[in-house]
Structure formats: C-alpha cells, structure tokens
Amino acid sequence: MTKKNSQRFFPFLLKRLLKQLSLVRCLAINAYSKDLKLKVFAALDRGLPKKEVVGTFVASLATIKRYLKRRGETGEVARAVL
C-alpha cells in the first residue's frame, strides 16, 4: 500500500470502526424489560424447557441461566442498582 493510499484508507477505516463500536454499545446498553423477565420466569415455572423458552422469547440460553442464578441468589428479578 502506498503512502497516498494509506492516508485515505486509514481515516476511512477508523471512522467505520468507530461507527460499528457505537452501534454495539447502543445494543449492549439496552437491557431486557422486567416484564419480559417475568414472562420468562413464568414459562420456566410452568415447566417449559429452557431451550423452548429461548425459542419463544428473544433471549439467549446464557441470559436465562443468568436470570435463574440471580433469582436463586437474591430472590429478585431485576439486577441490583449500583
């Protein structure tokens, strides 16, 4: 890559990377609603398998396991506010 081409390419690449990071940050900040968590717990309490709950609600298996762990430790649905 020549110096002239790299001077055009790297600012473009940096701008594109920053845009992607900002999109990821926006997606990561949005938490599931308390209502959805309650519906997930209701389905699990009715005896639905975790994999079926994953297919029914838009939540990963890891998320559901984390909710169950938190509910077992704290008895709360929502996470602790810092």
WOBELKA-V748128 format. One line per field, one symbol per residue. ss: DSSP state (h for helix, s for strand, l for the rest). A space follows every 50 residues. Layout:
ss->???
This chain:
ss->llhhhhhhhhhhhhhhhhhhhhhhhhhhhllllhhhhhhhhhhhhllllh hhhhhhllllhhhhhhhhhhhhhhllllllll
